[in-house]
Amino acid sequence: MLYRYNRETLEYIPVNRTKALIYGSSVMIMLTALTGVTVPTVSNERVTITVNDTLYVQGFSEENLIRYLKELNVKYPHIVLAQAQIESGHYSSNIFKESHNLFGMKRAYSRATTSQGTNRGHAYYDHWTQSVIDYALWSNKYLSSARSEEEYFAFLGKHYAEDPDYISKLKGQIKKENLYEKVEYTN
């Protein structure tokens, strides 16, 4: 489902797909002209992203995930990468394989989303990059005021996972997999 934000009513309104495609093409052209980054183009299992005239064909890999987290300017990408590793069982879970859902996200009904519906009680996406965009939309709505990693972790512990040990697992994963450095040094 596609949505348009209404500034007067402060809510997202469903949009006709044809109109959205026409509008989206215009926005994509403007975004490219201003930033050099294009919105991903989905074709089967491959996504093409152009950044400053460099073309990336993105099948899934952790390196591509890190690159995309950085491209979207996701806050604390090392934490988000740890979430993807844990939530997807290191990219082997059925939810990830069938639904391209890296984060175990549920379908959103009260915010903008890129999910196409539900599968096994979780959101499903046409491509893994759409789950990253959906996470970024979720994060923007609920975590934009987090000013430190500890605030980010506190929110995740309270609102994201049912596991009471989730935050210690995330921190352990970050340390074990050396995710600060992995995210820092991936171009």
N, C-alpha and C positions, 0 to 999 in steps of 0.2 A: 504494500500500500504506500502511496506517495502522499505527502502532506505539504501544505503551504502554511506559513506562519502569518496570522492576522495580528498586526500590531495594535489594532484598536481593541479587540476582545482578548488579546494575549493568549491565544490558543491556536493549536494546529488543526487545520481543516483538510479533509481528504480532497485530493485533486484528481481530475480526469487524466488518465495516463497519456492520452494524445496531446493535450495541452501542456502537460508536464514535460513531455519530450521536446516540444517546440521551445518552451521556456528554458528547459535544462540545456539545450543546445546553445542558446544565447548566453546563458550564465557561464557555460563551459568556455565559450570563446572569450568572454570578458576575463574570466579567471586565468586563462592561459596568457592573455595579453598582459595582465597586471603582475602575475607571479611566476610565470613559466611552468606552472604545475597544471596538468590537466586532470580532470575527473576520470577515474578508471573506466575503460571500455571493456565490457565482459563479452567473451566469446567462448562458449563451452567452459572448459576448466582453466582458461588462460585470461589474464587481465593485462591490459597494456596501459602503462602509465608513462607519460612524458614529463621529465623534469629538466628544465633548462636545456631543451633539445637533446637530452639523453633518453633513449627509449629503453624501458624495462618491460620484458614479457614475464609476467609473474605467475608461474605455477607456485605451489606452496613450498616454501622452505623457511627455516627459522631466520635465515639471513634476510629473506624478502619480508618476513613479518617485522623484523627489527627496522628495516629500511622504511616500511610503510608506517610504523608507529612514529618514527621520527618525522616522516613527511607530513603526517597529520598533526604533528606537534602535540602528541599525547603526553600529558603530564606524568612524570615518573615512569618512563618506559620500562625500566628494569622491574618495577613492581608489576606492571601490566604483562610483561613477558613471563614472569613467574606465575601469574594467574593463568595465562594461556597454557603453560606447561602442566600445571596442576589440574586445571579444569578439563583439559583434553586428554589427560593421561599420556603426556608427552606425544600428543598428536596421533594417538591410536584409538581413542574412544569412538564408539559408534555415532555419538552425537556430532563429533567433528567429522568423521568420514561421510556420514549420510547427509548431515545438515550444514556442513561447513561452519559450524559454531565452535569457535575457539574458547569461548569464555563461559559456557554453560548458561548463556543468557536465556531468560524467559521472554516471551513475546511482550512487547510494550504496547499499552493501550492508552497511556496518558502523556506520551511524549513522541517526538518524531522518531521513526525507526526505519531501518532498511530491511527488516525481516519480511519474509514472504508468507509466513504462517507459522504453524507449529508442527513439530514431529517429536514423538516421545516426550511430550510435555515441555519441550524447549523450542526456542525460535529456530527457524531454518532460513538459510540464505542461499542465493544462487551461486555465491562464490565466497571464499574465506575473507576476502577484503571487505565484503559487506558486513561481516561480523565485527571487524575492526572498526569500521565506520560507526556501526551501531553502539559499540562500546564507547567510542569517542562521544557520541551523542548522549549516552547515558551519563558518562563522566562529566560532560559539560553541564548537564542539568543538575546533577547532584554533588559534584565535587569541585566545581569551579572556585569555590571559596576556600578550599584546602590550601593552606600556605606552607605546609611542611609535610614531609613524609609521614611523620607521626599522626598528623591530622588525617591524612589519606588512609593510613592503616586503621585508625580508629573508626572512620566511617565504614570501611570495608568490613571490619569485624562486627560492627553493629547492624549493618544493613545488607551486606552482599551475600554472605555464606551462612549456612546453618551450623557448620562445624565450629565448635567453640575454640578449636586449636588452629583455625584457618590462618590467623596472622602469624603465629609462630611457624607454621608450615611455609608460608610465603617468605618470611625472613630466612628460614633455613634453606629454602630453594635458591634464594638470591645469593646466599653465601656459598652453598655447595656448588652451584653452577657458575659462580663468578659473574653474575649477570650485570653488575655495574660496568665492568670492563668489557663484557661482550657487547653491550649496547653502545658503550662509548666508542669502541673501535670499529664497529660495522659501518661502512659507508652506505 
